[in-house]
């Protein structure tokens, strides 16, 4: 086992990365190795899918399997080793099916059939010891002794960017949105990785290409969310509780939430959001359900305490799962790519088992009064008051914008983002997306001429929205985004953050502060290279970083 795909990975004088029998995230050695092997196999599918596409027969279902497979390997998504044994078999089946199809339509193209890499020829072993032995060939650090940590780090950054983009594409797919050009991009990128690239410049170029691809993916996801549920509206969310039966939904998947809301209407069961599901309350077609009564708890890393206190079943969608405590293990369900050995799984959108559990559990016995918070400042909301925002900047009422975005975690140093939000001068606006906002979104920030100083733009999935607002402001002021009074403080935790970072870099955004701990795969040499090219830097001291940003604004 070797894994350093997330911020919480083990760091030591002997090297960075989880290589023990169990990673910091809770993923065991067997599961980690099987995930590596499945990624290896997905590269084989991609090679034949690419050839089928070039032959004029794109394989949409195979591409959708690639998305799902990639998503299952993100941090805090699927911890079930048995599930990966099955997925590895399906990976080989998909690959062989595409190979057969290609051979049937191009029987004379023997050269193309033979020119594929070993990932497209490999056959999974019949048993677990055999699979784990094969997994050694698929480790992300396989060539580190011969190629060095910089090349391996770039390979890792590319793969993790692909994983993050795949997660976003999967969310869009669940809402019925797909794009053949985007699927071709995933095939090309995996095909490139399968070639064991060793040229650093080529790898960095591909990282930026994945950033470009992810921009298109996030655009598609934004269209999916707004197309299905309407544009975000300014909305007040209840953080208290309502007497009655209850279900809690966590993760990121709005499609799962929509299905659950429809299946629970008129049952008397109240539905609460948790973590990154908070923005659901801003979408008109979701908040129209009167039994979507509020948001319970905070960010994902607090779930073991918060889930134990919730008196109903919990549904984990898409990601953010950590090892379930015995206090609620019997009443937590997984859905979509999420998995944990022994937990009940909702595989087909039928939430009947969850509803039955809710009816059997006590629910809340009393109403509790909670704070009301305001959300819903997606791109449409902000654009609707663009004239006010632009006037406020021109008059100097708004001096600077701080985008404090990204996923939260339990590691020390994350108070940096709270400090930035709280210490930002009164004549500045703080925009947030992702679950890092839970550290300060209940604080009072006031407003500037009626414009709230804290603008919650949604999930980490909604980074596209922030990019659109920045682009619109730049257009209004006839300047580049880098010339705006805007600073980006990005809280990185896992692979979706890598995808978003690569998107920002591909757009030429400079001066991003990333933290609180830099990715372990970003070696000092790579950081120096990105620092030189994009002025990318680590977060430091919040007060000093704010002063630095404000000096640039004067």
Secondary structure by P-SEA (a helix, b strand, c coil): ccccccccccccccccccccccccccccaaaaaaaaaaaaaaaaaaaaaaaaaaaccccaaaaaaaaaaaaaacccccccaaaaaaaaaaaaaaaaaaaaaaaaaccccccccccccccccccccccaaaaaaaccccccccccccccaaaaaaaaaaaaaaaaaaaaaaaaaaaccccaaaaaaaaaaaaaaaaccccaaaaaaaaaaaaaaaaaaaaaaaaaaaaacccccccccccccccccbbbbbcccaaaaaaaaaaaccccbbbbbccccccccccccccccccccccccccccaaaaaaaaccbbbbbcccccccccccccccbbbccccccccccccccccaaaaaaaaaacccccbbbbbbbbbccccaaaaaaaaaaaaaaaaacccccccccbbbbccccccaaaaaaaaaccccbbbbbcccccccccccccccccccccccccccccaaaaaaaaaaaaaaaacccccccccccccccccaaaaaaaaaaaaaccccccccccccccccaaaaaaaaaaccccccccaaaaaaaaaaaac
